[in-house]
């Protein structure tokens, strides 16, 4: 089975933003490990954040660290990039859900003429992100070695 997935153009920017959030998470985890006492500072404390950092940088290398021109759909090898793709989109989804909650909050319209339309668009976007995440998880579950490569 082919493990290539297409990230729609409208999600590439959010994927990139989610990957940048994960860079910060990995850096924070390494900083936390470095602040352990000498007795607790072991290589193991750095393994997971280093692995995540490598996976995130690898996917950023694939999609581009910055947008050039207009956003375009991009194909990604799900077997290779699943963890970084999934975690980054989940991080971006949290941000999108927060934006949706703000758009729905009482008084969010603030006199803006199309606030309700923006809230509907944000809701549709969150639904699309959730659907895409569910689809890649279903596809990943059908790929060979999916059960043995949780990280």
C-alpha positions in Angstrom: 0.0 0.0 0.0 1.2 3.5 -0.9 2.1 5.6 2.1 2.0 9.0 0.4 -0.6 11.5 1.6 -1.4 14.8 0.2 -1.5 17.7 2.6 -4.1 20.2 1.1 -2.7 23.6 0.3 -5.0 25.2 2.9 -3.4 23.1 5.6 0.3 23.4 4.7 0.7 26.8 6.5 -1.0 25.4 9.6 1.2 22.3 9.4 4.3 24.5 9.3 3.0 26.5 12.3 2.3 23.3 14.2 5.8 22.1 13.4 7.3 25.3 14.8 5.3 24.8 18.0 6.8 21.3 18.2 10.3 22.8 17.8 9.6 24.8 20.9 8.3 21.8 22.8 11.4 19.8 22.0 13.7 22.6 23.0 11.7 23.1 26.3 12.0 19.4 27.0 15.8 19.5 26.4 16.1 22.5 28.6 14.1 20.8 31.4 16.4 17.7 31.1 19.5 20.0 31.3 18.2 21.4 34.5 18.0 18.0 36.3 20.5 17.4 39.0 23.7 15.6 38.0 22.4 12.3 39.3 19.3 12.5 37.1 21.0 13.8 33.9 21.2 10.8 31.7 21.2 10.4 28.0 17.6 8.9 28.2 16.3 12.3 29.3 17.3 13.7 25.9 16.4 10.8 23.6 12.7 11.6 23.0 13.1 15.4 22.5 16.1 14.8 20.2 14.1 12.3 18.2 11.1 14.7 18.0 13.4 17.6 17.0 14.9 15.5 14.2 11.5 14.4 12.9 10.2 18.0 13.0 13.2 19.3 11.2 13.0 16.5 8.6 9.4 17.4 7.8 10.1 21.1 7.7 12.9 20.4 5.3 10.4 18.5 3.1 7.6 21.1 3.1 9.9 24.2 3.4 10.7 26.2 6.5 8.8 29.2 5.1 6.2 29.7 2.5 7.4 30.6 -1.0 4.8 32.0 -3.3 1.3 30.7 -2.8 0.5 27.7 -0.7 0.5 24.5 -2.6 -0.6 21.0 -1.7 2.3 18.7 -0.9 2.8 15.0 -0.8 4.3 13.4 2.3 5.5 9.9 3.0 3.2 8.9 5.9 5.4 6.0 7.0 8.4 8.4 7.4 6.7 11.5 8.7 3.6 10.2 10.6 4.6 11.3 14.1 5.7 14.8 13.2 2.7 15.3 10.8 0.2 14.1 13.3 1.6 16.0 16.3 2.0 19.2 14.3 -1.6 19.1 12.9 -2.9 18.4 16.4 -1.0 21.4 17.7 -2.4 23.5 14.9 -5.9 22.2 15.6 -5.7 23.3 19.2 -4.9 26.8 18.0 -7.7 26.7 15.4 -10.2 25.5 18.1 -9.1 28.4 20.4 -9.7 30.8 17.5 -13.1 29.3 16.9 -14.0 29.6 20.6 -13.0 33.3 20.5 -15.1 33.8 17.4 -18.1 32.2 19.1 -17.6 34.1 22.4 -20.3 36.6 23.3 -19.3 40.0 22.1 -16.9 38.6 19.6 -18.6 40.4 16.8 -17.6 43.7 18.3 -19.5 45.6 15.6 -17.8 43.8 12.7 -20.2 43.3 9.9 -19.1 39.7 9.0 -18.2 38.2 12.4 -20.8 35.5 12.0 -19.4 34.5 8.6 -15.9 34.3 10.0 -17.1 32.1 12.9 -18.8 29.8 10.3 -15.6 29.7 8.3 -13.5 28.9 11.4 -16.0 26.1 12.3 -15.7 24.6 8.8 -11.9 24.8 9.0 -11.8 23.0 12.3 -14.1 20.3 11.0 -11.9 19.9 7.9 -8.7 19.7 10.1 -10.4 17.0 12.3 -11.5 15.1 9.3 -8.0 15.2 7.7 -6.4 14.1 10.9 -8.8 11.2 11.2 -8.2 10.2 7.6 -4.4 10.1 8.0 -4.7 8.0 11.2 -6.9 5.5 9.4 -4.4 5.3 6.5 -1.5 5.0 8.9 -3.2 2.1 10.7 -3.4 0.2 7.4 0.3 0.7 6.5 2.8 -2.1 7.1 4.8 -1.6 10.3 2.2 0.9 11.6 1.8 -1.0 14.9 5.5 -1.2 15.6 6.5 2.4 15.0 4.7 4.5 17.6 7.4 7.0 17.7 
